Amino acid sequence: MSVRRTGRSGEIRETLRTIRDEYWRGIEEVCEDQSGQAENVLVFRLGGERYAIVSRLAREVLRIPRIVRIPRLSPSIRGIINLRGQIVAVSDLRPYLGLPCSEITEEGRLVVAQAGGVTTALAVEKVEGLRSIPIAQIEPLTEGLTGLPREAVEGQVTTEEEILVLLRLDHILRQPEFIVDTDNG
């Protein structure tokens, strides 16, 4: 039994070369894509500073409805709201971030967000909107930003005007000041 190898081995070699070239081209494209990736964030103001959370965590933005205050809660919980039949805590990030607290004005908004299995309404002074930030521009937090819990920050983006701080909402909402224990009435 004779096997014809000359023509077939050339085809196999050519096919392997093509596969190898496509493989390396694919790796180069992935590297190029990663340098161009961006993170979509929701930008808002707290204590006069600009902050952002990853947009996929934000469910909706609301005008300030009637907030029912609950006695003996942490200053980080402003009260509760009824959101279409669901009771949702209104969280204020300012005490946790070391920012001065103030009353919520008419320009203020609630950002209904969900992170770490928790749904809350974040009280913010102003929502500036959605923004796409190139991942390559996200830097570690500057040492000079004191009072800010470093583990609560994903990073910062520095522009000519100011610094935008990206918050790790999933970490923040796991902190004791944002947990309401309903068993200890």
Buried (B, 14 or more C-beta within 10 A) or exposed (E): EEEEEEEEEEEEEEEEEEEEEEEEEEEEEEEEEEEEEEBEBBBBBBBEBBBBBBBEBBEEBBEBEEBEEEEEBBEBBBBBBEBEEEEBBBBBBBBBBEBEBEEBEEEBBBBBBBBEEBBBBBBBBBBBEEBEBEEEBBEEBEEEBEEBBEEBBBBBBEEEEEBBBBBBBBBBBBBEBBBBEEEEE
